[in-house]
Amino acid sequence: MSDKTYTPDTWTVVKVINGEKFYYRILAGWGGGYTYGASWKLSSGIEQIVEEDDRYVISNASGSTYVCRKGAPQHTSYTMSILKGFQGDIGVENIFEEPIEEAILYLEYLKTNGAVA
């Protein structure tokens, strides 16, 4: 389990379908700088989303937390190329962007029905 907190420059929710199951994850990106390049990370799987005034605090299966600013760009050309690479590997129909509201509704449904994300 990880207890790391990430604050990405860009982020988007992606839905990953694996057979009969699906998961919501965060595709996060950081712009980099002079001494280091751009980077990205795909979260382990969203388990909880707490909406605050200016951000979402998103807890994941690994124990990591993503603090995602509202209004931040969804992605750069770099993170979009990462998503396109995943789509090329497992199919466009099996990994794609979803509005965060869809993930929130799904997690609320699971909580209401006693299921686990």
TORPAMAR-204936 format. One record per residue: x negated, y negated, z negated of N, C-alpha, C in turn; chain. Coordinates in steps of 0.05 Angstrom, whole numbers, plus 32768, in hexadecimal, padded with zeros to 4 digits. Last residue first. Layout:
N
+------+------+------+------+------+------+------+------+------+--------+
!  nxx !  nyy !  nzz ! caxx ! cayy ! cazz !  cxx !  cyy !  czz ! cadena !
+------+------+------+------+------+------+------+------+------+--------+
!    X !    Y !    Z !    X !    Y !    Z !    X !    Y !    Z !      A !
...
+------+------+------+------+------+------+------+------+------+--------+
//
This chain:
117
+------+------+------+------+------+------+------+------+------+--------+
!  nxx !  nyy !  nzz ! caxx ! cayy ! cazz !  cxx !  cyy !  czz ! cadena !
+------+------+------+------+------+------+------+------+------+--------+
! 813B ! 800F ! 805A ! 8130 ! 8006 ! 8075 ! 811B ! 8019 ! 807E !      A !
! 816C ! 8039 ! 803D ! 8151 ! 802C ! 803B ! 8148 ! 8026 ! 8057 !      A !
! 81B0 ! 8030 ! 8027 ! 819B ! 803C ! 8037 ! 8181 ! 802D ! 8034 !      A !
! 81DD ! 801A ! 8010 ! 81CC ! 802A ! 8000 ! 81B6 ! 8039 ! 800F !      A !
! 81FB ! 7FF5 ! 802C ! 8202 ! 8011 ! 802E ! 81EF ! 8025 ! 8020 !      A !
! 81E2 ! 7FC5 ! 8021 ! 81FE ! 7FC8 ! 801A ! 8206 ! 7FE6 ! 801A !      A !
! 81B0 ! 7FCF ! 8039 ! 81B2 ! 7FCA ! 801C ! 81CE ! 7FCF ! 8012 !      A !
! 81BE ! 7FD3 ! 806F ! 81B2 ! 7FE9 ! 8062 ! 81B5 ! 7FE7 ! 8043 !      A !
! 81D3 ! 7F9F ! 8078 ! 81E4 ! 7FB6 ! 807C ! 81D8 ! 7FCE ! 806D !      A !
! 81A4 ! 7F81 ! 806F ! 81BB ! 7F7D ! 805D ! 81CE ! 7F95 ! 805F !      A !
! 8186 ! 7F93 ! 809B ! 817D ! 7F98 ! 8080 ! 8193 ! 7F95 ! 806B !      A !
! 81A6 ! 7F7E ! 80C5 ! 81A2 ! 7F9B ! 80C2 ! 8199 ! 7FA2 ! 80A6 !      A !
! 81A3 ! 7F47 ! 80BC ! 81BD ! 7F55 ! 80BB ! 81BA ! 7F73 ! 80B7 !      A !
! 816B ! 7F40 ! 80C4 ! 8178 ! 7F39 ! 80AA ! 8192 ! 7F48 ! 80A7 !      A !
! 8166 ! 7F4E ! 80FA ! 8158 ! 7F5E ! 80E5 ! 8164 ! 7F59 ! 80CA !      A !
! 8184 ! 7F25 ! 8111 ! 818C ! 7F42 ! 8115 ! 817F ! 7F53 ! 8100 !      A !
! 8167 ! 7EF8 ! 8103 ! 8182 ! 7EFB ! 80F8 ! 818C ! 7F18 ! 80FB !      A !
! 813B ! 7EF9 ! 8123 ! 8138 ! 7F01 ! 8107 ! 8153 ! 7F06 ! 80FA !      A !
! 8146 ! 7F16 ! 8163 ! 8149 ! 7EFF ! 8151 ! 8147 ! 7F09 ! 8134 !      A !
! 8114 ! 7F3F ! 8180 ! 812F ! 7F3D ! 8175 ! 8130 ! 7F24 ! 8164 !      A !
! 80EC ! 7F5B ! 81B5 ! 80F2 ! 7F46 ! 81A1 ! 810F ! 7F46 ! 8199 !      A !
! 80DE ! 7FA2 ! 81B9 ! 80E6 ! 7F88 ! 81C4 ! 80EC ! 7F74 ! 81AE !      A !
! 80D5 ! 7FE3 ! 81CB ! 80CA ! 7FCD ! 81BA ! 80D0 ! 7FB3 ! 81C8 !      A !
! 80F2 ! 8003 ! 81ED ! 80EB ! 800E ! 81D3 ! 80DD ! 7FFA ! 81C1 !      A !
! 80F9 ! 7FEE ! 821F ! 8111 ! 7FF4 ! 8210 ! 810B ! 7FFE ! 81F4 !      A !
! 80C6 ! 7FEC ! 8233 ! 80D3 ! 7FD3 ! 822C ! 80EB ! 7FD8 ! 821A !      A !
! 8097 ! 801D ! 821D ! 80AF ! 8016 ! 822B ! 80BD ! 7FFD ! 8221 !      A !
! 8066 ! 8028 ! 8208 ! 807D ! 8038 ! 81FE ! 8097 ! 8031 ! 820B !      A !
! 8040 ! 800A ! 8227 ! 8039 ! 8024 ! 821C ! 8052 ! 8035 ! 8215 !      A !
! 805A ! 7FDB ! 8236 ! 804E ! 7FEC ! 824B ! 8048 ! 8008 ! 8241 !      A !
! 8065 ! 7FC7 ! 8204 ! 807B ! 7FCF ! 8215 ! 8072 ! 7FE0 ! 822C !      A !
! 8031 ! 7FBC ! 81F2 ! 8041 ! 7FD1 ! 81E4 ! 8058 ! 7FDA ! 81F6 !      A !
! 8026 ! 7F93 ! 8218 ! 8016 ! 7FAC ! 8217 ! 8024 ! 7FC3 ! 8209 !      A !
! 804B ! 7F6D ! 8208 ! 804D ! 7F79 ! 8223 ! 803D ! 7F93 ! 8225 !      A !
! 8035 ! 7F60 ! 81D6 ! 804F ! 7F6C ! 81D8 ! 8053 ! 7F7A ! 81F3 !      A !
! 8004 ! 7F4A ! 81E8 ! 8004 ! 7F61 ! 81D6 ! 801F ! 7F6F ! 81D8 !      A !
! 8017 ! 7F1E ! 8205 ! 8009 ! 7F33 ! 8214 ! 8006 ! 7F4D ! 8203 !      A !
! 802B ! 7F01 ! 81DB ! 803E ! 7F0B ! 81EF ! 8031 ! 7F21 ! 81FF !      A !
! 7FFC ! 7EF2 ! 81C2 ! 800E ! 7F06 ! 81B4 ! 8023 ! 7F11 ! 81C7 !      A !
! 7FE8 ! 7ED0 ! 81EC ! 7FD9 ! 7EE7 ! 81E2 ! 7FEB ! 7EFB ! 81D4 !      A !
! 800D ! 7EA9 ! 81F3 ! 8009 ! 7EBB ! 820A ! 7FF9 ! 7ED3 ! 8201 !      A !
! 802F ! 7EAB ! 81B4 ! 801E ! 7E9E ! 81C7 ! 801B ! 7EB1 ! 81DF !      A !
! 8070 ! 7EA8 ! 8195 ! 8058 ! 7EB5 ! 819D ! 8048 ! 7EA3 ! 81B0 !      A !
! 8092 ! 7E85 ! 8179 ! 8096 ! 7EA2 ! 8178 ! 807D ! 7EB1 ! 8180 !      A !
! 807C ! 7E4E ! 8151 ! 807F ! 7E5B ! 816B ! 8082 ! 7E79 ! 8168 !      A !
! 80A6 ! 7E3F ! 8118 ! 808C ! 7E46 ! 8124 ! 8090 ! 7E52 ! 813F !      A !
! 80D8 ! 7E3B ! 8103 ! 80D1 ! 7E28 ! 8118 ! 80B5 ! 7E2C ! 8123 !      A !
! 80C4 ! 7E51 ! 80C4 ! 80DA ! 7E4C ! 80D6 ! 80D1 ! 7E37 ! 80EA !      A !
! 808B ! 7E78 ! 80B7 ! 8097 ! 7E5D ! 80B8 ! 80AE ! 7E5D ! 80CC !      A !
! 8085 ! 7EB0 ! 8092 ! 8088 ! 7EA7 ! 80AE ! 8098 ! 7E8D ! 80AE !      A !
! 805E ! 7ED8 ! 8071 ! 806B ! 7EBF ! 806C ! 806D ! 7EB1 ! 8087 !      A !
! 805F ! 7F1C ! 8065 ! 805B ! 7F08 ! 8079 ! 806B ! 7EEF ! 8072 !      A !
! 8040 ! 7F4B ! 803C ! 8055 ! 7F36 ! 803E ! 804C ! 7F23 ! 8054 !      A !
! 8037 ! 7F92 ! 8031 ! 802F ! 7F78 ! 803A ! 8046 ! 7F65 ! 803D !      A !
! 804B ! 7FC3 ! 8028 ! 8048 ! 7FB2 ! 8011 ! 803E ! 7F96 ! 8018 !      A !
! 8058 ! 7FE1 ! 8053 ! 803D ! 7FE5 ! 8049 ! 8039 ! 7FD5 ! 802F !      A !
! 808C ! 7FCE ! 8060 ! 8089 ! 7FE9 ! 8054 ! 806D ! 7FED ! 8048 !      A !
! 8091 ! 7F87 ! 804E ! 808E ! 7F9E ! 8061 ! 8088 ! 7FB8 ! 8052 !      A !
! 80B4 ! 7F4A ! 8048 ! 80A6 ! 7F60 ! 803B ! 80A7 ! 7F79 ! 804E !      A !
! 80B2 ! 7F08 ! 8058 ! 80B9 ! 7F22 ! 8063 ! 80A7 ! 7F38 ! 8057 !      A !
! 80CE ! 7ECC ! 8052 ! 80BB ! 7EDD ! 8044 ! 80C3 ! 7EFA ! 804A !      A !
! 80D6 ! 7E96 ! 807E ! 80DF ! 7EB1 ! 8076 ! 80C8 ! 7EBF ! 8068 !      A !
! 80DE ! 7E4F ! 8073 ! 80CF ! 7E67 ! 807A ! 80DF ! 7E80 ! 8073 !      A !
! 80F7 ! 7E23 ! 805D ! 80E6 ! 7E1F ! 8074 ! 80D7 ! 7E38 ! 807E !      A !
! 811B ! 7E39 ! 8035 ! 8121 ! 7E21 ! 8044 ! 8111 ! 7E1F ! 805E !      A !
! 811B ! 7E81 ! 803D ! 8118 ! 7E69 ! 802D ! 811C ! 7E51 ! 803F !      A !
! 8131 ! 7EC2 ! 803E ! 8131 ! 7EA9 ! 804C ! 812F ! 7E92 ! 8038 !      A !
! 8112 ! 7EFE ! 803B ! 811C ! 7EE9 ! 802A ! 811A ! 7ECF ! 8039 !      A !
! 8118 ! 7F3F ! 804F ! 8114 ! 7F24 ! 8059 ! 8121 ! 7F11 ! 8046 !      A !
! 80FB ! 7F80 ! 804C ! 810B ! 7F6B ! 803F ! 8104 ! 7F50 ! 804C !      A !
! 80E1 ! 7FA2 ! 806E ! 80F2 ! 7FAE ! 8059 ! 8104 ! 7F99 ! 804C !      A !
! 80C4 ! 7FAD ! 80AD ! 80D1 ! 7F9A ! 809A ! 80E4 ! 7FA9 ! 8087 !      A !
! 8088 ! 7FCB ! 80B8 ! 80A4 ! 7FCE ! 80B9 ! 80B2 ! 7FBD ! 80A4 !      A !
! 8053 ! 7FBB ! 80BE ! 8059 ! 7FD8 ! 80BB ! 8077 ! 7FDD ! 80BE !      A !
! 8044 ! 7F8A ! 80F2 ! 804A ! 7F93 ! 80D6 ! 8053 ! 7FB0 ! 80D6 !      A !
! 800E ! 7F7E ! 811A ! 8029 ! 7F89 ! 811A ! 802F ! 7F94 ! 80FF !      A !
! 7FE6 ! 7F47 ! 8129 ! 7FEC ! 7F5D ! 8117 ! 8009 ! 7F65 ! 811A !      A !
! 7FB0 ! 7F23 ! 8149 ! 7FCC ! 7F2B ! 8146 ! 7FCE ! 7F42 ! 8133 !      A !
! 7F86 ! 7EEA ! 8159 ! 7F8A ! 7F06 ! 814F ! 7FA9 ! 7F0A ! 814D !      A !
! 7F52 ! 7EC4 ! 817A ! 7F6E ! 7EC9 ! 8174 ! 7F72 ! 7EE6 ! 816A !      A !
! 7F0F ! 7EC4 ! 815E ! 7F24 ! 7EC2 ! 8173 ! 7F40 ! 7EC6 ! 8168 !      A !
! 7EE2 ! 7E98 ! 813B ! 7EF1 ! 7EB2 ! 813D ! 7F08 ! 7EAE ! 8151 !      A !
! 7ECB ! 7E67 ! 813D ! 7EBA ! 7E7D ! 8136 ! 7EC8 ! 7E98 ! 8137 !      A !
! 7EF5 ! 7E45 ! 814F ! 7EDB ! 7E44 ! 815C ! 7ECB ! 7E5D ! 8156 !      A !
! 7F31 ! 7E6D ! 8149 ! 7F22 ! 7E54 ! 8148 ! 7F07 ! 7E57 ! 8155 !      A !
! 7F74 ! 7E87 ! 8144 ! 7F57 ! 7E89 ! 8145 ! 7F4A ! 7E6E ! 8145 !      A !
! 7FAC ! 7E8D ! 8142 ! 7F9F ! 7E7F ! 8159 ! 7F81 ! 7E82 ! 815A !      A !
! 7FCF ! 7EC8 ! 8135 ! 7FBF ! 7EB2 ! 812A ! 7FAE ! 7EA7 ! 8141 !      A !
! 800F ! 7EEA ! 8132 ! 7FF7 ! 7EE1 ! 8140 ! 7FEA ! 7EC9 ! 8132 !      A !
! 8038 ! 7F24 ! 8129 ! 802D ! 7F0B ! 811F ! 8013 ! 7F04 ! 812F !      A !
! 8070 ! 7F44 ! 812C ! 8059 ! 7F41 ! 813D ! 804E ! 7F25 ! 8137 !      A !
! 8091 ! 7F69 ! 80FD ! 8088 ! 7F4E ! 8104 ! 806F ! 7F51 ! 8115 !      A !
! 80C7 ! 7F98 ! 8108 ! 80AC ! 7F91 ! 8100 ! 80A6 ! 7F74 ! 8108 !      A !
! 80FA ! 7FC6 ! 80FD ! 80F3 ! 7FAA ! 8103 ! 80D7 ! 7FA5 ! 80F8 !      A !
! 8108 ! 8005 ! 811B ! 80FB ! 7FF5 ! 8106 ! 80F8 ! 7FD8 ! 8110 !      A !
! 8132 ! 803E ! 8127 ! 8125 ! 8025 ! 812F ! 811B ! 8016 ! 8117 !      A !
! 813F ! 8082 ! 813C ! 8139 ! 806D ! 8128 ! 812E ! 8054 ! 8134 !      A !
! 8142 ! 80A7 ! 8164 ! 815B ! 809E ! 8158 ! 8158 ! 8088 ! 8144 !      A !
! 8108 ! 8092 ! 8183 ! 811D ! 80A7 ! 8183 ! 8137 ! 809B ! 8179 !      A !
! 80F8 ! 8058 ! 816E ! 80EA ! 8072 ! 816E ! 80FF ! 8088 ! 816C !      A !
! 80F2 ! 8014 ! 817C ! 8104 ! 802C ! 817C ! 80F3 ! 8045 ! 8180 !      A !
! 80E8 ! 7FD8 ! 815E ! 80DA ! 7FF0 ! 8168 ! 80EC ! 8008 ! 8166 !      A !
! 80EF ! 7F95 ! 8166 ! 80FE ! 7FAD ! 815F ! 80EF ! 7FC4 ! 816D !      A !
! 80CD ! 7F5E ! 814A ! 80D0 ! 7F71 ! 8160 ! 80DF ! 7F8A ! 8155 !      A !
! 80CC ! 7F1A ! 813D ! 80D6 ! 7F34 ! 8134 ! 80D8 ! 7F45 ! 814D !      A !
! 8091 ! 7EF2 ! 8140 ! 80AB ! 7EFA ! 814B ! 80B2 ! 7F15 ! 813F !      A !
! 8064 ! 7EBB ! 8136 ! 8070 ! 7ED4 ! 812E ! 808A ! 7ED9 ! 813D !      A !
! 8029 ! 7E95 ! 812B ! 8040 ! 7E9C ! 813B ! 804B ! 7EB7 ! 8132 !      A !
! 8008 ! 7E91 ! 80FE ! 800E ! 7E79 ! 810E ! 8026 ! 7E7D ! 811F !      A !
! 8018 ! 7EB6 ! 80C2 ! 8011 ! 7EB4 ! 80DE ! 8017 ! 7E99 ! 80EA !      A !
! 8003 ! 7EC7 ! 8089 ! 8012 ! 7EB0 ! 8092 ! 800A ! 7EAB ! 80AF !      A !
! 8006 ! 7F00 ! 805E ! 7FFD ! 7EF4 ! 8078 ! 800F ! 7EDC ! 807E !      A !
! 7FEF ! 7F21 ! 8026 ! 8002 ! 7F0E ! 8030 ! 7FF6 ! 7F01 ! 8049 !      A !
! 7FE6 ! 7F64 ! 800E ! 7FDD ! 7F4D ! 801D ! 7FF4 ! 7F3B ! 8026 !      A !
! 7FE9 ! 7F93 ! 7FF5 ! 7FF6 ! 7F7D ! 7FE8 ! 7FED ! 7F63 ! 7FF5 !      A !
! 7FF7 ! 7FD4 ! 800F ! 7FE9 ! 7FBA ! 8011 ! 7FF8 ! 7FA5 ! 8001 !      A !
! 7FEF ! 8018 ! 8000 ! 8000 ! 8000 ! 8000 ! 7FEE ! 7FE7 ! 8000 !      A !
+------+------+------+------+------+------+------+------+------+--------+
//
